[in-house]
Amino acid sequence: MLIKANKDEHVAFVREYEDLGHRIKEQNSMLEESILMERKKGPMYNDMEYHRGDLTMEEEKEMVGRVGELSAFLLTEAESLASIEDRIGNYREIFEKLKRLAGVDTVEEVIEVYHKHEEDMFSLYNYIQSQNGEIDSIRDFISKLEVEMEEQSEVHEKADMARKLNLLDLEEKCNLFSYIYDVVILLYL
């Protein structure tokens, strides 16, 4: 169960790491494409020699709007990229710590060491579970023995009491016969 959870976490991490890499590449490609598309729009982007005043007021306002949109887009992309780079940096730090703790050099070795420890822990868990099962069985057996001993003790006490009563009865009869014998001997002698 723990191995599966760890494998699932590892798979999720790898997917997220790869997704982030693909997302960064995709966003860079989109940015480059949008910049190329903006350059290709309209005659002012084809002619690289511009002079102040070549644009009409309307064209200048449109260009300012586009520059503002692109600036906002670039700012958003830069923030997103910084966030992704922070996450990647955090993952790298975590892996570096794991490599130091495990005494290995690569992420694959970290995973291998982790997997081995996970198998050892799972084996110990199974051993403990089997020992707990045996302990429970022994406790049940002891409880049954205690009940049986109590029952046998009651049976023996009753039998012992019956023997004592029989012994007392026999002693009384013996004493009575001894008394009668003594009386008979005295009378006839």
MDTraj code that builds the backbone (N, CA, C; nanometers):
import mdtraj as md
import numpy as np

residues = "MET LEU ILE LYS ALA ASN LYS ASP GLU HIS VAL ALA PHE VAL ARG GLU TYR GLU ASP LEU GLY HIS ARG ILE LYS GLU GLN ASN SER MET LEU GLU GLU SER ILE LEU MET GLU ARG LYS LYS GLY PRO MET TYR ASN ASP MET GLU TYR HIS ARG GLY ASP LEU THR MET GLU GLU GLU LYS GLU MET VAL GLY ARG VAL GLY GLU LEU SER ALA PHE LEU LEU THR GLU ALA GLU SER LEU ALA SER ILE GLU ASP ARG ILE GLY ASN TYR ARG GLU ILE PHE GLU LYS LEU LYS ARG LEU ALA GLY VAL ASP THR VAL GLU GLU VAL ILE GLU VAL TYR HIS LYS HIS GLU GLU ASP MET PHE SER LEU TYR ASN TYR ILE GLN SER GLN ASN GLY GLU ILE ASP SER ILE ARG ASP PHE ILE SER LYS LEU GLU VAL GLU MET GLU GLU GLN SER GLU VAL HIS GLU LYS ALA ASP MET ALA ARG LYS LEU ASN LEU LEU ASP LEU GLU GLU LYS CYS ASN LEU PHE SER TYR ILE TYR ASP VAL VAL ILE LEU LEU TYR LEU".split()
xyz = np.array([
    [0.0824, -0.1176, 0.0000],
    [0.0000, 0.0000, 0.0000],
    [0.0876, 0.1251, 0.0000],
    [0.1905, 0.1273, 0.0835],
    [0.2809, 0.2408, 0.0876],
    [0.3625, 0.2509, -0.0405],
    [0.4011, 0.1340, -0.0930],
    [0.4789, 0.1339, -0.2174],
    [0.3953, 0.1940, -0.3291],
    [0.2701, 0.1544, -0.3364],
    [0.1814, 0.2075, -0.4410],
    [0.1643, 0.3574, -0.4251],
    [0.1448, 0.4046, -0.3009],
    [0.1282, 0.5478, -0.2762],
    [0.2542, 0.6240, -0.3176],
    [0.3712, 0.5683, -0.2846],
    [0.4963, 0.6337, -0.3213],
    [0.5174, 0.6329, -0.4718],
    [0.4836, 0.5220, -0.5362],
    [0.4952, 0.5171, -0.6818],
    [0.4011, 0.6181, -0.7451],
    [0.2796, 0.6270, -0.6916],
    [0.1829, 0.7238, -0.7437],
    [0.2343, 0.8659, -0.7265],
    [0.2939, 0.8970, -0.6094],
    [0.3502, 1.0292, -0.5869],
    [0.4638, 1.0559, -0.6838],
    [0.5482, 0.9556, -0.7034],
    [0.6608, 0.9730, -0.7957],
    [0.6099, 0.9975, -0.9375],
    [0.5137, 0.9187, -0.9798],
    [0.4567, 0.9351, -1.1143],
    [0.3940, 1.0731, -1.1270],
    [0.3209, 1.1176, -1.0237],
    [0.2585, 1.2496, -1.0266],
    [0.3649, 1.3586, -1.0351],
    [0.4742, 1.3414, -0.9589],
    [0.5826, 1.4396, -0.9630],
    [0.6444, 1.4453, -1.1030],
    [0.6756, 1.3300, -1.1588],
    [0.7374, 1.3252, -1.2916],
    [0.6452, 1.3898, -1.3943],
    [0.5156, 1.3573, -1.3859],
    [0.4194, 1.4181, -1.4799],
    [0.4172, 1.5699, -1.4645],
    [0.4112, 1.6161, -1.3396],
    [0.4057, 1.7601, -1.3159],
    [0.5337, 1.8265, -1.3658],
    [0.6482, 1.7622, -1.3407],
    [0.7766, 1.8157, -1.3846],
    [0.7790, 1.8249, -1.5382],
    [0.7359, 1.7174, -1.6036],
    [0.7337, 1.7168, -1.7503],
    [0.6317, 1.8171, -1.8030],
    [0.5148, 1.8245, -1.7386],
    [0.4122, 1.9212, -1.7801],
    [0.4650, 2.0637, -1.7701],
    [0.5373, 2.0928, -1.6626],
    [0.5934, 2.2272, -1.6473],
    [0.6931, 2.2563, -1.7597],
    [0.7771, 2.1577, -1.7912],
    [0.8729, 2.1762, -1.8995],
    [0.8031, 2.1988, -2.0329],
    [0.6984, 2.1195, -2.0602],
    [0.6226, 2.1365, -2.1846],
    [0.5513, 2.2712, -2.1862],
    [0.4991, 2.3108, -2.0700],
    [0.4272, 2.4379, -2.0630],
    [0.5219, 2.5540, -2.0896],
    [0.6421, 2.5472, -2.0340],
    [0.7404, 2.6537, -2.0579],
    [0.7749, 2.6612, -2.2064],
    [0.8014, 2.5447, -2.2663],
    [0.8334, 2.5433, -2.4101],
    [0.7166, 2.5968, -2.4924],
    [0.5958, 2.5533, -2.4551],
    [0.4758, 2.5960, -2.5274],
    [0.4572, 2.7476, -2.5152],
    [0.4760, 2.8003, -2.3934],
    [0.4594, 2.9436, -2.3739],
    [0.5670, 3.0226, -2.4483],
    [0.6878, 2.9720, -2.4505],
    [0.7935, 3.0392, -2.5276],
    [0.7611, 3.0393, -2.6771],
    [0.7108, 2.9250, -2.7248],
    [0.6734, 2.9163, -2.8669],
    [0.5600, 3.0123, -2.8979],
    [0.4607, 3.0185, -2.8081],
    [0.3474, 3.1091, -2.8301],
    [0.3933, 3.2549, -2.8308],
    [0.4845, 3.2888, -2.7404],
    [0.5367, 3.4247, -2.7345],
    [0.6103, 3.4585, -2.8635],
    [0.6960, 3.3680, -2.9087],
    [0.7699, 3.3923, -3.0322],
    [0.6745, 3.4053, -3.1508],
    [0.5722, 3.3184, -3.1553],
    [0.4747, 3.3254, -3.2649],
    [0.3978, 3.4559, -3.2610],
    [0.3551, 3.4992, -3.1415],
    [0.2784, 3.6240, -3.1326],
    [0.3634, 3.7435, -3.1725],
    [0.4912, 3.7405, -3.1374],
    [0.5803, 3.8500, -3.1768],
    [0.5964, 3.8509, -3.3286],
    [0.6133, 3.7328, -3.3890],
    [0.6258, 3.7247, -3.5351],
    [0.4973, 3.7707, -3.6038],
    [0.3834, 3.7303, -3.5484],
    [0.2547, 3.7699, -3.6074],
    [0.2352, 3.9209, -3.5999],
    [0.2751, 3.9806, -3.4885],
    [0.2632, 4.1257, -3.4736],
    [0.3523, 4.1969, -3.5741],
    [0.4681, 4.1389, -3.5984],
    [0.5587, 4.2000, -3.6953],
    [0.5025, 4.1941, -3.8369],
    [0.4278, 4.0860, -3.8646],
    [0.3757, 4.0654, -3.9991],
    [0.2474, 4.1434, -4.0245],
    [0.1826, 4.1959, -3.9201],
    [0.0586, 4.2721, -3.9370],
    [0.0904, 4.4108, -3.9902],
    [0.0320, 4.4436, -4.0967],
    [0.0397, 4.5807, -4.1466],
    [0.1721, 4.6175, -4.2088],
    [0.1700, 4.7195, -4.2900],
    [0.2892, 4.7624, -4.3638],
    [0.3961, 4.8228, -4.2731],
    [0.3566, 4.8791, -4.1583],
    [0.4574, 4.9441, -4.0762],
    [0.5573, 4.8454, -4.0163],
    [0.5186, 4.7158, -4.0107],
    [0.6107, 4.6170, -3.9557],
    [0.7042, 4.5601, -4.0614],
    [0.6666, 4.5750, -4.1879],
    [0.7517, 4.5252, -4.2951],
    [0.8636, 4.6236, -4.3286],
    [0.8347, 4.7494, -4.3085],
    [0.9337, 4.8533, -4.3384],
    [1.0055, 4.8862, -4.2093],
    [1.1331, 4.8560, -4.1991],
    [1.2048, 4.8694, -4.0745],
    [1.2550, 5.0121, -4.0503],
    [1.2431, 5.0977, -4.1495],
    [1.2876, 5.2352, -4.1299],
    [1.1673, 5.3216, -4.0987],
    [1.1574, 5.3580, -3.9740],
    [1.0456, 5.4421, -3.9313],
    [1.1001, 5.5778, -3.8901],
    [1.0213, 5.6743, -3.9151],
    [1.0562, 5.8094, -3.8729],
    [0.9401, 5.8627, -3.7933],
    [0.9715, 5.9412, -3.6956],
    [0.8654, 5.9996, -3.6153],
    [0.7765, 6.0816, -3.7063],
    [0.6483, 6.0550, -3.6899],
    [0.5520, 6.1269, -3.7722],
    [0.5048, 6.0454, -3.8903],
    [0.5650, 5.9301, -3.9165],
    [0.5194, 5.8454, -4.0259],
    [0.3841, 5.7839, -3.9943],
    [0.3509, 5.7722, -3.8661],
    [0.2253, 5.7097, -3.8256],
    [0.1208, 5.8160, -3.8004],
    [-0.0010, 5.7788, -3.8310],
    [-0.1110, 5.8696, -3.7987],
    [-0.1392, 5.8555, -3.6504],
    [-0.2174, 5.9475, -3.5970],
    [-0.2527, 5.9441, -3.4555],
    [-0.3251, 5.8138, -3.4222],
    [-0.4119, 5.7733, -3.5109],
    [-0.4878, 5.6491, -3.4905],
    [-0.3952, 5.5276, -3.4893],
    [-0.2997, 5.5234, -3.5833],
    [-0.2046, 5.4124, -3.5888],
    [-0.1149, 5.4117, -3.4650],
    [-0.0772, 5.5338, -3.4224],
    [0.0068, 5.5423, -3.3043],
    [-0.0670, 5.4926, -3.1797],
    [-0.1968, 5.5286, -3.1671],
    [-0.2771, 5.4808, -3.0536],
    [-0.2913, 5.3289, -3.0593],
    [-0.3132, 5.2778, -3.1795],
    [-0.3251, 5.1318, -3.1957],
    [-0.1950, 5.0634, -3.1559],
    [-0.0829, 5.1230, -3.1968],
    [0.0462, 5.0642, -3.1634],
    [0.0699, 5.0703, -3.0125],
    [0.0342, 5.1806, -2.9511],
    [0.0499, 5.1932, -2.8055],
    [-0.0341, 5.0859, -2.7368],
    [-0.1571, 5.0642, -2.7851],
    [-0.2429, 4.9597, -2.7287],
    [-0.1806, 4.8217, -2.7429],
    [-0.1276, 4.7960, -2.8618],
    [-0.0634, 4.6656, -2.8843],
    [0.0606, 4.6481, -2.7965],
    [0.1379, 4.7522, -2.7854],
    [0.2574, 4.7461, -2.7009],
    [0.2150, 4.7226, -2.5559],
    [0.1083, 4.7901, -2.5123],
    [0.0578, 4.7692, -2.3760],
    [0.0124, 4.6261, -2.3551],
    [-0.0611, 4.5722, -2.4547],
    [-0.1061, 4.4336, -2.4450],
    [0.0137, 4.3381, -2.4392],
    [0.1092, 4.3612, -2.5278],
    [0.2281, 4.2760, -2.5288],
    [0.3077, 4.2897, -2.3987],
    [0.3157, 4.4106, -2.3460],
    [0.3873, 4.4306, -2.2191],
    [0.3175, 4.3546, -2.1070],
    [0.1835, 4.3628, -2.1032],
    [0.1079, 4.2914, -2.0001],
    [0.1265, 4.1403, -2.0179],
    [0.1206, 4.0973, -2.1463],
    [0.1397, 3.9551, -2.1742],
    [0.2790, 3.9096, -2.1309],
    [0.3803, 3.9890, -2.1651],
    [0.5168, 3.9539, -2.1268],
    [0.5341, 3.9533, -1.9749],
    [0.4711, 4.0467, -1.9073],
    [0.4789, 4.0519, -1.7615],
    [0.4145, 3.9273, -1.7008],
    [0.2968, 3.8918, -1.7520],
    [0.2281, 3.7719, -1.7038],
    [0.3130, 3.6480, -1.7302],
    [0.3680, 3.6399, -1.8496],
    [0.4519, 3.5260, -1.8843],
    [0.5785, 3.5221, -1.7996],
    [0.6354, 3.6363, -1.7729],
    [0.7558, 3.6414, -1.6899],
    [0.7239, 3.5945, -1.5474],
    [0.6082, 3.6402, -1.4950],
    [0.5669, 3.5961, -1.3607],
    [0.5426, 3.4465, -1.3585],
    [0.4745, 3.3979, -1.4622],
    [0.4466, 3.2543, -1.4709],
    [0.5764, 3.1755, -1.4813],
    [0.6663, 3.2231, -1.5637],
    [0.7955, 3.1567, -1.5796],
    [0.8744, 3.1595, -1.4492],
    [0.8705, 3.2725, -1.3789],
    [0.9412, 3.2822, -1.2504],
    [0.8813, 3.1837, -1.1498],
    [0.7488, 3.1724, -1.1496],
    [0.6827, 3.0783, -1.0590],
    [0.7229, 2.9348, -1.0914],
    [0.7242, 2.9035, -1.2194],
    [0.7632, 2.7687, -1.2622],
    [0.9087, 2.7419, -1.2272],
    [0.9944, 2.8409, -1.2508],
    [1.1362, 2.8243, -1.2176],
    [1.1557, 2.8076, -1.0670],
    [1.0751, 2.8783, -0.9876],
    [1.0816, 2.8607, -0.8413],
    [1.0445, 2.7182, -0.8031],
    [0.9372, 2.6681, -0.8624],
    [0.8946, 2.5315, -0.8321],
    [1.0010, 2.4303, -0.8737],
    [1.0564, 2.4505, -0.9917],
    [1.1621, 2.3607, -1.0388],
    [1.2828, 2.3708, -0.9458],
    [1.3160, 2.4929, -0.9043],
    [1.4265, 2.5112, -0.8100],
    [1.3994, 2.4398, -0.6779],
    [1.2754, 2.4484, -0.6300],
    [1.2388, 2.3775, -0.5064],
    [1.2537, 2.2275, -0.5237],
    [1.2075, 2.1769, -0.6375],
    [1.2214, 2.0330, -0.6638],
    [1.3693, 1.9938, -0.6682],
    [1.4490, 2.0763, -0.7311],
    [1.5930, 2.0460, -0.7387],
    [1.6551, 2.0456, -0.5993],
    [1.6175, 2.1444, -0.5161],
    [1.6694, 2.1480, -0.3784],
    [1.6295, 2.0224, -0.3022],
    [1.5039, 1.9832, -0.3182],
    [1.4557, 1.8632, -0.2494],
    [1.5347, 1.7418, -0.2950],
    [1.5546, 1.7298, -0.4251],
    [1.6312, 1.6159, -0.4761],
    [1.7762, 1.6212, -0.4287],
    [1.8343, 1.7399, -0.4204],
    [1.9711, 1.7512, -0.3705],
    [1.9781, 1.7046, -0.2251],
    [1.8801, 1.7454, -0.1444],
    [1.8758, 1.7013, -0.0047],
    [1.8591, 1.5499, 0.0029],
    [1.7690, 1.4980, -0.0800],
    [1.7481, 1.3531, -0.0816],
    [1.8751, 1.2793, -0.1233],
    [1.9457, 1.3341, -0.2228],
    [2.0704, 1.2698, -0.2662],
    [2.1732, 1.2716, -0.1542],
    [2.1844, 1.3858, -0.0816],
    [2.2793, 1.3931, 0.0306],
    [2.2398, 1.2948, 0.1405],
    [2.1111, 1.2913, 0.1748],
    [2.0647, 1.2013, 0.2803],
    [2.0864, 1.0552, 0.2433],
    [2.0621, 1.0225, 0.1174],
    [2.0755, 0.8839, 0.0729],
    [2.2203, 0.8487, 0.0398],
    [2.3060, 0.9502, 0.0268],
    [2.4461, 0.9258, -0.0056],
    [2.4643, 0.8776, -0.1487],
    [2.3842, 0.9318, -0.2414],
    [2.3924, 0.8925, -0.3825],
    [2.4108, 1.0176, -0.4680],
    [2.4332, 0.9940, -0.5991],
    [2.4642, 1.1055, -0.6879],
    [2.3535, 1.1410, -0.7867],
    [2.2620, 1.0473, -0.8141],
    [2.1596, 1.0748, -0.9148],
    [2.0207, 1.0554, -0.8574],
    [1.9237, 1.1130, -0.9258],
    [1.7835, 1.0990, -0.8846],
    [1.7410, 0.9526, -0.8950],
    [1.7893, 0.8839, -0.9973],
    [1.7555, 0.7424, -1.0140],
    [1.8029, 0.6610, -0.8946],
    [1.9226, 0.6942, -0.8451],
    [1.9742, 0.6240, -0.7266],
    [1.8903, 0.6564, -0.6030],
    [1.8444, 0.7818, -0.5925],
    [1.7557, 0.8188, -0.4814],
    [1.6305, 0.7333, -0.4857],
    [1.5736, 0.7209, -0.6038],
    [1.4511, 0.6409, -0.6199],
    [1.4796, 0.4951, -0.5866],
    [1.5942, 0.4449, -0.6310],
    [1.6319, 0.3059, -0.6032],
    [1.6474, 0.2816, -0.4526],
    [1.7182, 0.3733, -0.3857],
    [1.7374, 0.3615, -0.2404],
    [1.6023, 0.3710, -0.1700],
    [1.5224, 0.4663, -0.2122],
    [1.3902, 0.4839, -0.1522],
    [1.3064, 0.3576, -0.1711],
    [1.3112, 0.3028, -0.2916],
    [1.2336, 0.1811, -0.3213],
    [1.2812, 0.0652, -0.2336],
    [1.4128, 0.0512, -0.2167],
    [1.4653, -0.0558, -0.1318],
    [1.4189, -0.0376, 0.0119],
    [1.4288, 0.0854, 0.0624],
    [1.3821, 0.1123, 0.1990],
    [1.2325, 0.0862, 0.2108],
    [1.1610, 0.1212, 0.1087],
    [1.0157, 0.0975, 0.1090],
    [0.9854, -0.0524, 0.1152],
    [1.0601, -0.1313, 0.0387],
    [1.0419, -0.2767, 0.0429],
    [1.0769, -0.3321, 0.1807],
    [1.1859, -0.2815, 0.2397],
    [1.2247, -0.3253, 0.3743],
    [1.1162, -0.2903, 0.4754],
    [1.0659, -0.1692, 0.4662],
    [0.9609, -0.1269, 0.5592],
    [0.8346, -0.2104, 0.5388],
    [0.8028, -0.2415, 0.4158],
    [0.6849, -0.3231, 0.3876],
    [0.7037, -0.4639, 0.4436],
    [0.8247, -0.5182, 0.4294],
    [0.8539, -0.6502, 0.4861],
    [0.8400, -0.6471, 0.6382],
    [0.8933, -0.5426, 0.7009],
    [0.8801, -0.5291, 0.8458],
    [0.7334, -0.5155, 0.8862],
    [0.6601, -0.4379, 0.8092],
    [0.5174, -0.4210, 0.8365],
    [0.4456, -0.5557, 0.8289],
    [0.4737, -0.6334, 0.7250],
    [0.4116, -0.7657, 0.7120],
    [0.4518, -0.8573, 0.8275],
    [0.5800, -0.8517, 0.8672],
    [0.6268, -0.9335, 0.9798],
    [0.5530, -0.8940, 1.1083],
    [0.5427, -0.7653, 1.1323],
    [0.4732, -0.7168, 1.2525],
    [0.3269, -0.7595, 1.2489],
    [0.2650, -0.7499, 1.1325],
    [0.1248, -0.7921, 1.1205],
    [0.1111, -0.9412, 1.1513],
    [0.2037, -1.0226, 1.1002],
    [0.1961, -1.1662, 1.1266],
    [0.2187, -1.1943, 1.2750],
    [0.3117, -1.1207, 1.3371],
    [0.3356, -1.1377, 1.4810],
    [0.2132, -1.0946, 1.5616],
    [0.1506, -0.9860, 1.5202],
    [0.0275, -0.9426, 1.5874],
    [-0.0810, -1.0480, 1.5748],
    [-0.0899, -1.1100, 1.4576],
    [-0.1878, -1.2176, 1.4374],
    [-0.1589, -1.3353, 1.5297],
    [-0.0315, -1.3714, 1.5392],
    [0.0052, -1.4825, 1.6284],
    [-0.0228, -1.4471, 1.7739],
    [0.0075, -1.3246, 1.8125],
    [-0.0196, -1.2805, 1.9505],
    [-0.1691, -1.2872, 1.9787],
    [-0.2499, -1.2412, 1.8832],
    [-0.3951, -1.2482, 1.9011],
    [-0.4417, -1.3925, 1.9148],
    [-0.3854, -1.4819, 1.8324],
    [-0.4213, -1.6242, 1.8409],
    [-0.3834, -1.6817, 1.9775],
    [-0.2646, -1.6465, 2.0242],
    [-0.2184, -1.6964, 2.1547],
    [-0.3073, -1.6414, 2.2661],
    [-0.3437, -1.5138, 2.2575],
    [-0.4327, -1.4555, 2.3587],
    [-0.5682, -1.5256, 2.3594],
    [-0.6218, -1.5531, 2.2399],
    [-0.7490, -1.6265, 2.2324],
    [-0.7344, -1.7644, 2.2947],
    [-0.6227, -1.8318, 2.2636],
    [-0.5992, -1.9649, 2.3181],
    [-0.5890, -1.9594, 2.4709],
    [-0.5175, -1.8585, 2.5222],
    [-0.5026, -1.8420, 2.6673],
    [-0.6385, -1.8159, 2.7312],
    [-0.7196, -1.7325, 2.6673],
    [-0.8539, -1.7046, 2.7212],
    [-0.9366, -1.8318, 2.7273],
    [-0.9309, -1.9114, 2.6214],
    [-1.0052, -2.0376, 2.6202],
    [-0.9529, -2.1313, 2.7293],
    [-0.8199, -2.1361, 2.7447],
    [-0.7614, -2.2205, 2.8496],
    [-0.8039, -2.1746, 2.9885],
    [-0.8072, -2.0431, 3.0086],
    [-0.8481, -1.9913, 3.1384],
    [-0.9926, -2.0302, 3.1693],
    [-1.0807, -2.0201, 3.0681],
    [-1.2207, -2.0597, 3.0869],
    [-1.2272, -2.2093, 3.1180],
    [-1.1518, -2.2881, 3.0410],
    [-1.1519, -2.4329, 3.0617],
    [-1.0939, -2.4676, 3.1993],
    [-0.9890, -2.3970, 3.2407],
    [-0.9301, -2.4227, 3.3724],
    [-1.0314, -2.3885, 3.4827],
    [-1.1030, -2.2794, 3.4650],
    [-1.2047, -2.2412, 3.5633],
    [-1.3129, -2.3478, 3.5727],
    [-1.3561, -2.3958, 3.4558],
    [-1.4588, -2.5012, 3.4542],
    [-1.4054, -2.6275, 3.5228],
    [-1.2811, -2.6643, 3.4884],
    [-1.2221, -2.7843, 3.5491],
    [-1.2013, -2.7654, 3.6991],
    [-1.1658, -2.6455, 3.7384],
    [-1.1470, -2.6153, 3.8800],
    [-1.2787, -2.6334, 3.9546],
    [-1.3882, -2.5860, 3.8935],
    [-1.5196, -2.6025, 3.9559],
    [-1.5561, -2.7507, 3.9652],
    [-1.5282, -2.8224, 3.8559],
    [-1.5578, -2.9662, 3.8555],
    [-1.4758, -3.0355, 3.9640],
    [-1.3463, -3.0030, 3.9755],
    [-1.2598, -3.0659, 4.0758],
    [-1.3015, -3.0263, 4.2178],
    [-1.3431, -2.8985, 4.2341],
    [-1.3891, -2.8566, 4.3665],
    [-1.5122, -2.9343, 4.4075],
    [-1.6060, -2.9516, 4.3138],
    [-1.7267, -3.0286, 4.3449],
    [-1.6911, -3.1742, 4.3762],
    [-1.6018, -3.2305, 4.2951],
    [-1.5608, -3.3695, 4.3182],
    [-1.4864, -3.3805, 4.4514],
    [-1.4022, -3.2834, 4.4805],
    [-1.3276, -3.2824, 4.6054],
    [-1.4235, -3.2699, 4.7242],
    [-1.5236, -3.1835, 4.7092],
    [-1.6221, -3.1664, 4.8152],
    [-1.6996, -3.2966, 4.8363],
    [-1.7348, -3.3612, 4.7245],
    [-1.8077, -3.4885, 4.7347],
    [-1.7198, -3.5925, 4.8043],
    [-1.5908, -3.5985, 4.7725],
    [-1.4994, -3.6924, 4.8371],
    [-1.4882, -3.6623, 4.9869],
    [-1.4774, -3.5341, 5.0194],
    [-1.4677, -3.4958, 5.1602],
    [-1.5941, -3.5367, 5.2358],
    [-1.7097, -3.5151, 5.1716],
    [-1.8353, -3.5552, 5.2365],
    [-1.8398, -3.7067, 5.2538],
    [-1.7983, -3.7778, 5.1502],
    [-1.7934, -3.9249, 5.1600],
    [-1.6956, -3.9679, 5.2691],
    [-1.5816, -3.9000, 5.2754],
    [-1.4817, -3.9331, 5.3763],
    [-1.5365, -3.9051, 5.5165],
    [-1.6028, -3.7928, 5.5333],
    [-1.6633, -3.7609, 5.6633],
    [-1.7698, -3.8640, 5.7008],
    [-1.8494, -3.8997, 5.5990],
    [-1.9545, -3.9987, 5.6224],
    [-1.8921, -4.1324, 5.6625],
    [-1.7848, -4.1702, 5.5906],
    [-1.7165, -4.2956, 5.6228],
    [-1.6506, -4.2893, 5.7613],
    [-1.5919, -4.1730, 5.7927],
    [-1.5311, -4.1586, 5.9250],
    [-1.6370, -4.1706, 6.0344],
    [-1.7526, -4.1091, 6.0117],
    [-1.8610, -4.1190, 6.1103],
    [-1.9055, -4.2639, 6.1261],
    [-1.9198, -4.3311, 6.0113],
    [-1.9618, -4.4721, 6.0164],
    [-1.8543, -4.5562, 6.0861],
    [-1.7283, -4.5244, 6.0546],
    [-1.6179, -4.5991, 6.1167],
    [-1.6173, -4.5740, 6.2671],
    [-1.6345, -4.4488, 6.3058],
    [-1.6396, -4.4159, 6.4481],
    [-1.7587, -4.4837, 6.5156],
    [-1.8704, -4.4852, 6.4457],
    [-1.9895, -4.5502, 6.5007],
    [-1.9642, -4.6999, 6.5157],
    [-1.9087, -4.7624, 6.4122],
    [-1.8802, -4.9059, 6.4204],
    [-1.7755, -4.9346, 6.5278],
    [-1.6783, -4.8438, 6.5379],
    [-1.5767, -4.8623, 6.6415],
    [-1.6414, -4.8508, 6.7793],
    [-1.7320, -4.7584, 6.7969],
    [-1.8015, -4.7424, 6.9247],
    [-1.8868, -4.8645, 6.9544],
    [-1.9607, -4.9094, 6.8522],
    [-2.0459, -5.0281, 6.8684],
    [-1.9578, -5.1479, 6.9015],
    [-1.8465, -5.1615, 6.8360],
    [-1.7556, -5.2723, 6.8595],
    [-1.7075, -5.2675, 7.0042],
    [-1.6671, -5.1472, 7.0462],
    [-1.6190, -5.1333, 7.1830],
    [-1.7308, -5.1685, 7.2839],
    [-1.8504, -5.1260, 7.2544],
    [-1.9640, -5.1554, 7.3430],
    [-1.9896, -5.3073, 7.3418],
    [-1.9894, -5.3660, 7.2280],
    [-2.0151, -5.5107, 7.2167],
    [-1.9047, -5.5854, 7.2897],
    [-1.7858, -5.5503, 7.2753],
    [-1.6751, -5.6176, 7.3408],
    [-1.6899, -5.6004, 7.4909],
    [-1.7270, -5.4886, 7.5383],
    [-1.7416, -5.4667, 7.6815],
    [-1.8582, -5.5473, 7.7367],
    [-1.9605, -5.5577, 7.6636],
    [-2.0772, -5.6315, 7.7083],
    [-2.0502, -5.7814, 7.7066],
    [-1.9844, -5.8300, 7.6163],
    [-1.9643, -5.9724, 7.6025],
    [-1.8321, -6.0172, 7.6638],
    [-1.7597, -5.9424, 7.7136],
    [-1.6350, -5.9844, 7.7765],
    [-1.6392, -5.9711, 7.9205],
])
top = md.Topology()
chain = top.add_chain()
for i, resn in enumerate(residues, 1):
    res = top.add_residue(resn, chain, resSeq=i)
    for name in ("N", "CA", "C"):
        top.add_atom(name, md.element.get_by_symbol(name[0]), res)
traj = md.Trajectory(xyz[None], top)
